[in-house]
Amino acid sequence: MGSNLLDKLKKQNYHLRNFNFKLVLYVVILSVIGILMVNSATKNEVETGLLTTTVKQVIGVIGGIIIMLIVATINYRALLRWTPVLYIINIAVLAYLLIFANDVMGAKRWIHVPGLGTIQPSEFTKIVMIMTATVFIMKFKDKISRIGTLLLYMVVVLPPAILVLEEPDLSTTLVILFTVILALFVGGISYKWVLGVLGVMIPLAGAFLILIHQPDQTVLNMIFKDHQMERINGYFFPDEFPDQVRQQRNSVMAIGSGMLTGKGLNTSTYESVKNGSFLSEQQCDFIFAVVGEELGFVGSCVVILLIGLIVFECIRMAGKSRDEEGRLLSSAVGGLFAFQSFVNIGVATQIIPNTGLPLPFVSAGLSSLISSFIMIGIVLNVGLQRKKYDF
């Protein structure tokens, strides 16, 4: 069986010397750190299912590595041919959630799976949208800067984003929009459009800052949900909305208390922010606070460095890709990891308003783990088929 697989890979022009072992190593190390952090963050959890959060995380990492290696052997061009089917399935699943899914804490994001817990389809929407953007840009490569093509692009990418936004899940929507816009930039859109968008976004940002200071925020309420507006107000007016920034302040306190080397793994001291239950969803949205408290500045830098190396390897594979499809896929994956990591760490350090996003390979969550491993598998496959002159 092993020899048959090797023969198959050789026929597809794959070369073992092109396999990015460094990328796999970085991902595995980061995932192991994630298991340790999730285990520490959930030490006091009340077991409600067959498996603990830590066991699920271990299963997710092991299963994710296997899936990653399998995806790495599948020609990404073959995967791209399935994009229309995956796009339709994705739309159907997201619509199903809004219509039939149970409301959990005001959101309809999850499908319950007995024994394993829940699956969050929007995590896999990220993959589908990367593939969709790639296929679209390649199809209209020579017309990508035309207004008609860009309007059509919006018609294609906005429906899934709107469905995710309605769950509601603003943070994942922002990740999706950032990724599809980045794909346009990598795909060669005219710099005039880039400058034009910046010319529009900067005044809009200024208008937003003015509106947020007004007592009547009717315009913003038409765009954002009530809880989202409360979080935005909490960021700009923390003294007036202390409840909205309490989590972030506790997170900053936890990170700061770790000082240089941290309080130690699985710390159980009374002063621990984690053990004092001052953070909610610390195993997911605020996992970086646990990293800072237990591993300190050094451990936090290691986590950030590993994420940076993963992003760098994705970009490096994009540069070595043998075609435009591979370059777009790898660039989009690298950009997604960079943006999502920035948002998660930015929330934990109170740099940006509070919003929920997992830290790739570190936060708890099977959907996030499997989705991330699939994306790395695609990048590995791009690397396996890099330019012939690359050694």
Secondary structure, 3 states (H helix, E strand, C coil): CHHHHHHHHHHCCCCHHHCCHHHHHHHHHHHHHHHHHHHHHCCCCCCCCCCCHHHHHHHHHHHHHHHHHHHHCCCHHHHHHCHHHHHHHHHHHHHHHHHHCCCECCECCCEEECCCEEECHHHHHHHHHHHHHHHHHHHCHHHCCCHHHHHHHHHHHHHHHHHHHCCCCHHHHHHHHHHHHHHHHHCCCCHHHHHHHHHHHHHHHHHHHHHHCCCCCHHHHCCCCHHHHHHHHHHHCCCCCHHHHHHHHHHHHHHHHCCCCCCCCCCCCCCCCCCCCCCCCCCCCCHHHHHHHHHHHHHHHHHHHHHHHHHHHHHHHHHHCCCHHHHHHHHHHHHHHHHHHHHHHHHHCCCCCCCCCCCCCCCCCHHHHHHHHHHHHHHHHHHHCCCCCCC
